[in-house]
Amino acid sequence: TLFFFSFFFFLMIRRPPRSTLFPSPTLFRSTSHYATVTGNTVYLNGTHGIHVYNSNHCNVSNNVVLENSQTTDDTSDNIRIDNNADYNLIQDNTVRQGAEANQPKYGLYIANANCDSNRVVGNDLYDSGKTANLLDSGTSSVIRDNHGYATENSGTATLLSGQTTLVVAHGLDDTQIGRAHV
């Protein structure tokens, strides 16, 4: 028997300004499967905004995630996928680093190679992390159509007779995606 569980969160979570009462809340950090995190405004948390941790087949969509990592600058992430989190969909979120003194390291970070087959599609990641808008250390991730992280482009190049290599300026954020086989 196969069971599917869905959880719907409609919360606004934030750390009160100038307070140490709740320094590190995170909207979603647990071992959950088939969970849905949607329609939230997640901001000013001490560490990560949304942390998909050891969770599979989750849907994180239509959230506004901004100005997290308030405990320490350039350390935590607005959205983090971590520790065997597989087959998750991160879609249609708006993510910003904000103007606070402490800012998130990455807007969206797939943290390790044991995170398999996650899809990051249609997010607005423009200016979402201090170090980078997105970093993918996962395996077989699908990343496309994200504002602020170029994965699609087109152009032409000419390979001359006898030439065995060709460098093409592609303007993409990930050089692995920019490889072409002729």
Contacts in CASP RR format, 6 or more apart in sequence:
PFRMAT RR
TARGET T0000
AUTHOR 0000-0000-0000
METHOD contacts of the structure
MODEL  1
TLFFFSFFFFLMIRRPPRSTLFPSPTLFRSTSHYATVTGNTVYLNGTHGI
HVYNSNHCNVSNNVVLENSQTTDDTSDNIRIDNNADYNLIQDNTVRQGAE
ANQPKYGLYIANANCDSNRVVGNDLYDSGKTANLLDSGTSSVIRDNHGYA
TENSGTATLLSGQTTLVVAHGLDDTQIGRAHV
4 34 0 8 1.000
5 32 0 8 1.000
5 33 0 8 1.000
5 34 0 8 1.000
5 35 0 8 1.000
6 34 0 8 1.000
6 35 0 8 1.000
6 36 0 8 1.000
7 32 0 8 1.000
7 35 0 8 1.000
7 36 0 8 1.000
7 37 0 8 1.000
8 36 0 8 1.000
8 38 0 8 1.000
9 27 0 8 1.000
9 28 0 8 1.000
9 36 0 8 1.000
9 37 0 8 1.000
9 38 0 8 1.000
9 39 0 8 1.000
9 40 0 8 1.000
10 38 0 8 1.000
10 39 0 8 1.000
10 40 0 8 1.000
11 27 0 8 1.000
11 40 0 8 1.000
12 40 0 8 1.000
12 41 0 8 1.000
12 42 0 8 1.000
13 25 0 8 1.000
13 26 0 8 1.000
13 27 0 8 1.000
13 40 0 8 1.000
13 42 0 8 1.000
13 45 0 8 1.000
13 49 0 8 1.000
14 42 0 8 1.000
14 43 0 8 1.000
14 44 0 8 1.000
14 45 0 8 1.000
15 22 0 8 1.000
15 23 0 8 1.000
15 25 0 8 1.000
15 44 0 8 1.000
15 45 0 8 1.000
15 46 0 8 1.000
15 70 0 8 1.000
16 22 0 8 1.000
17 44 0 8 1.000
23 46 0 8 1.000
23 70 0 8 1.000
23 71 0 8 1.000
24 45 0 8 1.000
24 46 0 8 1.000
24 47 0 8 1.000
24 71 0 8 1.000
25 45 0 8 1.000
25 46 0 8 1.000
26 45 0 8 1.000
26 47 0 8 1.000
26 48 0 8 1.000
26 49 0 8 1.000
26 50 0 8 1.000
26 51 0 8 1.000
27 37 0 8 1.000
27 40 0 8 1.000
27 42 0 8 1.000
27 45 0 8 1.000
27 49 0 8 1.000
27 50 0 8 1.000
27 51 0 8 1.000
28 35 0 8 1.000
28 37 0 8 1.000
28 50 0 8 1.000
28 51 0 8 1.000
28 52 0 8 1.000
28 60 0 8 1.000
29 48 0 8 1.000
29 51 0 8 1.000
29 53 0 8 1.000
30 53 0 8 1.000
30 55 0 8 1.000
31 53 0 8 1.000
31 54 0 8 1.000
31 55 0 8 1.000
32 55 0 8 1.000
32 58 0 8 1.000
33 55 0 8 1.000
33 56 0 8 1.000
33 57 0 8 1.000
33 58 0 8 1.000
34 56 0 8 1.000
34 57 0 8 1.000
34 58 0 8 1.000
35 55 0 8 1.000
35 58 0 8 1.000
35 59 0 8 1.000
36 58 0 8 1.000
36 59 0 8 1.000
36 61 0 8 1.000
37 50 0 8 1.000
37 58 0 8 1.000
37 59 0 8 1.000
37 60 0 8 1.000
37 61 0 8 1.000
37 63 0 8 1.000
38 59 0 8 1.000
38 60 0 8 1.000
38 61 0 8 1.000
38 62 0 8 1.000
38 63 0 8 1.000
39 61 0 8 1.000
39 62 0 8 1.000
39 63 0 8 1.000
39 64 0 8 1.000
40 63 0 8 1.000
40 64 0 8 1.000
41 63 0 8 1.000
41 64 0 8 1.000
42 49 0 8 1.000
42 50 0 8 1.000
42 63 0 8 1.000
42 64 0 8 1.000
42 65 0 8 1.000
42 66 0 8 1.000
42 68 0 8 1.000
42 78 0 8 1.000
43 49 0 8 1.000
43 64 0 8 1.000
43 65 0 8 1.000
43 66 0 8 1.000
43 67 0 8 1.000
43 68 0 8 1.000
44 67 0 8 1.000
44 68 0 8 1.000
44 70 0 8 1.000
44 100 0 8 1.000
45 68 0 8 1.000
45 69 0 8 1.000
45 70 0 8 1.000
45 76 0 8 1.000
46 68 0 8 1.000
46 69 0 8 1.000
46 70 0 8 1.000
46 71 0 8 1.000
46 76 0 8 1.000
47 68 0 8 1.000
47 69 0 8 1.000
47 71 0 8 1.000
47 75 0 8 1.000
47 76 0 8 1.000
48 68 0 8 1.000
48 69 0 8 1.000
48 76 0 8 1.000
48 77 0 8 1.000
48 78 0 8 1.000
48 79 0 8 1.000
48 80 0 8 1.000
48 104 0 8 1.000
49 65 0 8 1.000
49 68 0 8 1.000
49 76 0 8 1.000
49 77 0 8 1.000
49 78 0 8 1.000
49 79 0 8 1.000
49 80 0 8 1.000
49 104 0 8 1.000
50 60 0 8 1.000
50 63 0 8 1.000
50 65 0 8 1.000
50 78 0 8 1.000
50 79 0 8 1.000
50 80 0 8 1.000
51 79 0 8 1.000
51 80 0 8 1.000
51 82 0 8 1.000
52 58 0 8 1.000
52 60 0 8 1.000
52 79 0 8 1.000
52 80 0 8 1.000
52 81 0 8 1.000
52 82 0 8 1.000
52 85 0 8 1.000
52 88 0 8 1.000
52 90 0 8 1.000
53 80 0 8 1.000
53 82 0 8 1.000
53 83 0 8 1.000
53 85 0 8 1.000
54 82 0 8 1.000
54 83 0 8 1.000
54 84 0 8 1.000
54 85 0 8 1.000
55 85 0 8 1.000
55 88 0 8 1.000
56 84 0 8 1.000
56 85 0 8 1.000
56 86 0 8 1.000
56 87 0 8 1.000
56 88 0 8 1.000
57 86 0 8 1.000
57 87 0 8 1.000
57 88 0 8 1.000
58 85 0 8 1.000
58 88 0 8 1.000
58 89 0 8 1.000
59 88 0 8 1.000
59 89 0 8 1.000
59 91 0 8 1.000
60 79 0 8 1.000
60 88 0 8 1.000
60 89 0 8 1.000
60 90 0 8 1.000
60 91 0 8 1.000
60 93 0 8 1.000
61 89 0 8 1.000
61 90 0 8 1.000
61 91 0 8 1.000
61 92 0 8 1.000
61 93 0 8 1.000
62 91 0 8 1.000
62 92 0 8 1.000
62 93 0 8 1.000
63 93 0 8 1.000
63 94 0 8 1.000
64 93 0 8 1.000
64 94 0 8 1.000
64 95 0 8 1.000
65 78 0 8 1.000
65 79 0 8 1.000
65 93 0 8 1.000
65 94 0 8 1.000
65 95 0 8 1.000
65 96 0 8 1.000
65 107 0 8 1.000
66 78 0 8 1.000
66 94 0 8 1.000
66 95 0 8 1.000
66 96 0 8 1.000
66 97 0 8 1.000
66 98 0 8 1.000
67 96 0 8 1.000
67 97 0 8 1.000
67 98 0 8 1.000
67 99 0 8 1.000
67 100 0 8 1.000
67 103 0 8 1.000
67 104 0 8 1.000
68 76 0 8 1.000
68 77 0 8 1.000
68 78 0 8 1.000
68 104 0 8 1.000
69 75 0 8 1.000
69 76 0 8 1.000
69 77 0 8 1.000
69 78 0 8 1.000
69 102 0 8 1.000
69 103 0 8 1.000
69 104 0 8 1.000
69 105 0 8 1.000
70 100 0 8 1.000
70 102 0 8 1.000
71 102 0 8 1.000
72 102 0 8 1.000
73 101 0 8 1.000
73 102 0 8 1.000
73 103 0 8 1.000
73 130 0 8 1.000
74 102 0 8 1.000
74 103 0 8 1.000
74 104 0 8 1.000
74 105 0 8 1.000
74 130 0 8 1.000
74 131 0 8 1.000
75 105 0 8 1.000
76 104 0 8 1.000
76 105 0 8 1.000
77 104 0 8 1.000
77 105 0 8 1.000
77 106 0 8 1.000
77 107 0 8 1.000
77 108 0 8 1.000
77 109 0 8 1.000
77 129 0 8 1.000
78 95 0 8 1.000
78 96 0 8 1.000
78 97 0 8 1.000
78 104 0 8 1.000
78 106 0 8 1.000
78 107 0 8 1.000
78 108 0 8 1.000
78 128 0 8 1.000
78 129 0 8 1.000
79 90 0 8 1.000
79 93 0 8 1.000
79 95 0 8 1.000
79 107 0 8 1.000
79 108 0 8 1.000
79 109 0 8 1.000
80 106 0 8 1.000
80 108 0 8 1.000
80 109 0 8 1.000
80 111 0 8 1.000
81 88 0 8 1.000
81 90 0 8 1.000
81 108 0 8 1.000
81 109 0 8 1.000
81 110 0 8 1.000
81 111 0 8 1.000
81 115 0 8 1.000
81 118 0 8 1.000
82 111 0 8 1.000
82 112 0 8 1.000
82 115 0 8 1.000
83 111 0 8 1.000
83 112 0 8 1.000
83 114 0 8 1.000
83 115 0 8 1.000
84 114 0 8 1.000
84 115 0 8 1.000
85 115 0 8 1.000
85 118 0 8 1.000
86 115 0 8 1.000
86 116 0 8 1.000
86 117 0 8 1.000
86 118 0 8 1.000
87 116 0 8 1.000
87 117 0 8 1.000
87 118 0 8 1.000
88 118 0 8 1.000
88 119 0 8 1.000
89 118 0 8 1.000
89 119 0 8 1.000
89 121 0 8 1.000
90 108 0 8 1.000
90 118 0 8 1.000
90 119 0 8 1.000
90 120 0 8 1.000
90 121 0 8 1.000
90 123 0 8 1.000
91 119 0 8 1.000
91 120 0 8 1.000
91 121 0 8 1.000
91 122 0 8 1.000
91 123 0 8 1.000
92 121 0 8 1.000
92 122 0 8 1.000
92 123 0 8 1.000
93 123 0 8 1.000
93 124 0 8 1.000
94 123 0 8 1.000
94 124 0 8 1.000
95 107 0 8 1.000
95 108 0 8 1.000
95 123 0 8 1.000
95 124 0 8 1.000
95 125 0 8 1.000
95 128 0 8 1.000
95 129 0 8 1.000
95 133 0 8 1.000
96 126 0 8 1.000
96 127 0 8 1.000
96 128 0 8 1.000
97 103 0 8 1.000
97 104 0 8 1.000
97 107 0 8 1.000
97 127 0 8 1.000
97 128 0 8 1.000
97 129 0 8 1.000
97 130 0 8 1.000
98 127 0 8 1.000
103 129 0 8 1.000
103 130 0 8 1.000
104 128 0 8 1.000
104 129 0 8 1.000
104 130 0 8 1.000
105 129 0 8 1.000
105 130 0 8 1.000
105 131 0 8 1.000
106 128 0 8 1.000
106 129 0 8 1.000
106 131 0 8 1.000
106 132 0 8 1.000
106 133 0 8 1.000
106 134 0 8 1.000
106 135 0 8 1.000
107 125 0 8 1.000
107 128 0 8 1.000
107 129 0 8 1.000
107 132 0 8 1.000
107 133 0 8 1.000
107 134 0 8 1.000
108 120 0 8 1.000
108 123 0 8 1.000
108 125 0 8 1.000
108 128 0 8 1.000
108 133 0 8 1.000
108 134 0 8 1.000
108 135 0 8 1.000
109 134 0 8 1.000
109 135 0 8 1.000
109 137 0 8 1.000
110 118 0 8 1.000
110 120 0 8 1.000
110 135 0 8 1.000
110 136 0 8 1.000
110 137 0 8 1.000
110 138 0 8 1.000
110 141 0 8 1.000
111 137 0 8 1.000
111 138 0 8 1.000
112 137 0 8 1.000
112 138 0 8 1.000
113 137 0 8 1.000
113 138 0 8 1.000
113 139 0 8 1.000
114 138 0 8 1.000
114 139 0 8 1.000
115 137 0 8 1.000
115 138 0 8 1.000
115 139 0 8 1.000
115 141 0 8 1.000
116 138 0 8 1.000
116 139 0 8 1.000
116 140 0 8 1.000
117 139 0 8 1.000
117 140 0 8 1.000
117 141 0 8 1.000
117 142 0 8 1.000
118 138 0 8 1.000
118 141 0 8 1.000
118 142 0 8 1.000
119 141 0 8 1.000
119 142 0 8 1.000
119 143 0 8 1.000
120 134 0 8 1.000
120 136 0 8 1.000
120 141 0 8 1.000
120 142 0 8 1.000
120 143 0 8 1.000
120 144 0 8 1.000
120 146 0 8 1.000
121 142 0 8 1.000
121 143 0 8 1.000
121 144 0 8 1.000
121 145 0 8 1.000
121 146 0 8 1.000
122 144 0 8 1.000
122 145 0 8 1.000
122 146 0 8 1.000
122 147 0 8 1.000
123 146 0 8 1.000
123 147 0 8 1.000
124 146 0 8 1.000
124 147 0 8 1.000
124 148 0 8 1.000
125 133 0 8 1.000
125 134 0 8 1.000
125 146 0 8 1.000
125 147 0 8 1.000
125 148 0 8 1.000
125 149 0 8 1.000
126 133 0 8 1.000
126 147 0 8 1.000
126 148 0 8 1.000
127 133 0 8 1.000
127 148 0 8 1.000
128 134 0 8 1.000
128 148 0 8 1.000
133 148 0 8 1.000
133 149 0 8 1.000
133 173 0 8 1.000
134 143 0 8 1.000
134 146 0 8 1.000
134 149 0 8 1.000
134 173 0 8 1.000
136 143 0 8 1.000
136 174 0 8 1.000
143 149 0 8 1.000
143 151 0 8 1.000
143 174 0 8 1.000
143 177 0 8 1.000
144 151 0 8 1.000
144 152 0 8 1.000
145 151 0 8 1.000
145 152 0 8 1.000
148 173 0 8 1.000
149 173 0 8 1.000
150 171 0 8 1.000
150 172 0 8 1.000
150 173 0 8 1.000
151 172 0 8 1.000
151 173 0 8 1.000
151 174 0 8 1.000
151 177 0 8 1.000
152 172 0 8 1.000
153 170 0 8 1.000
153 171 0 8 1.000
153 172 0 8 1.000
155 168 0 8 1.000
157 166 0 8 1.000
157 168 0 8 1.000
159 166 0 8 1.000
159 182 0 8 1.000
168 178 0 8 1.000
168 180 0 8 1.000
170 178 0 8 1.000
172 178 0 8 1.000
END
